[in-house]
């Protein structure tokens, strides 16, 4: 199924993406998750911030790390769906089939307020490439199951000091947090 961007749902709280600065909000700091990451990385982790565990947690953590409020998770989904649609042929080549691209696209469509089933959760590694490329940043995923780094697939390179790097942590094998 290929859906045009005019068919994408518009979230009720549409805050435009303007900057990558971190918003100071009443996040919950959860250092009890520190043991969910490889011990070798503990000295590099300054903060672990939890988000609402509602099935949108990966997109909530991403929104907050991009300088938006965590409740802008729906806009993050829309932005990623637009990226997938606009560069559909590139992602078919990357993921190997139009069926996989359509599965990813379908996983991005949710209805705010409705139960988010596991097939709609942020899936990795597939979403990692999409996130890094759409937001032009280096995207890290940390967990005891392994750590992975995603770089943008296209775009101009910038000096190393100008690279934006963000990290999420996968904890309890099913929940994302900001790291």
N, C-alpha and C positions, 0 to 999 in steps of 0.2 A: 504494500500500500504506500503510495507516494502522496503526501499531503502538502498543499501549498501553504505558504506562510500566512495567507489570509484566513486559513482555517484554524490557526493556532489560538488557544484560549488566551485571553488577556487577564492577568492577575488584577485584583481589585486595588492593590497597593503597588502601583507601578512607579518605582523610584528609578530615575535614569542613572545608568552607570556612568560615572564621571571620573572616578579616581580609585586608586588602589589603597588609599590610606585606611588604617584600621579604625573602626568606629568604637568608641568607648561606650559599652552597653553593659547592662547587668547580667553578664555571663556567669555561669557557674564554673569555678575552677575545680578540676577533678584530678588531683595528683595520685589518687588511688589507682588510676589507669596506668601509671608509669611502668608497672610490671608487665603490661601488655605489649611492651616494646623491647627489642633486644637490649640487653644490659650495656653493650658497647655504645649505644646511642643515648643513654640516660644523661650523660654530661652535656649533650647538645640540646636537650629538651628543656626550654625555659618555662614553658607553660602548656597546660592541657586544658582546653575549654570545651565543656560539654554543650551539646545542643539538644533540642527536643527530639526524643527517640520515637518518631512517628512514621518511619519509612521514607521520609524526606531528609533524613539526617545528613547524608552526604551532600545534598544540595544546600542544606542549611549551613553546614560548615563552610562550604565553598562560598556562599553569599557573604558570610561574615568575613572570611579571609580576603575577599575582594573589596572590602570596605563598605559593604552594604549591611543592612539589618538582616538577621537570619530569617525573618519572615518573608524575605524576597526570594525564597527558594523557587517559587513558581516562575519568576522572571528568569532565573538561571536555567530552568528546564526549557523555557521558550527560546532563550538565546542559543542553547545547545542544539535544539531541534532546527532552528534556522540555519545554523552552521552545517548541520548534517544534510539539510535540503539543498542549500546553496552549492555545496561542494559534493553533491551526491555521488558523482562518478569517481572522484578521488577516494571517497570512503568505501565504495564498492571494491575498488582495486586493493585498498588496505585490508579490508575485512574478508575479502574473498568471495562474497556473494551479495546479490541484491537482497536476498532473504535476510541475511544477518543485519544489513543496514536498516531494513524495514523493521526488524525486531527491536533494534536500538531506538529507532524513531518512535515506535509504539511505546516503548518503555518510558519515554520522556513525557508522554501525555497522561496527565492525571487530572482529577477534579478536586479542587481545594475542598477540604472538609470530609472527603470520602476516605475510606480505608485504603491504604497504600499496600498492595500485596508485593511479595518479594520480586515478582517479575518487573516491578516498577522501581526497584531500588537502584542506586548507583552501582553499575556493574564495572568491574575492573578485570582486565586491563582496558577493555574497549572504550570506556568513557574517559580514561586518562588521556588518550591521544586527542580526543575531542575537546576536553577542557584546556589542555596546554595550547592547542592551536587556536581555539576561539578567543581565549583571553590573553594570548601571546605571553606566556609565562612558563616557567619550569614548575612542574607539578610533582610533588613527592607524596608517596603513600607509604606509611610506616606501619608495620605490624610484626608480631612474632612469627607469622607465617612467611615473612619475606618482605623486603622493601623494594620499591620500584620507582624509577624516575622517568617522567615523560617530558619530552621537549616538543616545542611547536613543529608541526610538519611543514609549514611554509611561513613566509614573511621575511622581512629584513632582519638580519642579525644586528645586534647592538653590542657595544663594548660590555665586557663582563660586569663592570660595576653598575650597569643600568638594567641588568636582568632582574625581573621580578620572580621570586621563588616563594611558593607557598607549600604547606604540608598539611595533610590530614592523617589521622591515625585510625586504623581499623581495630576496634576493640571488641572483645567477646564474639569475634567472628561474624558480627552482624550490625555493628554500630560504628558510625564515623564521628570523630571529634576533631576539633581544631588543635593543631600542634604548633 
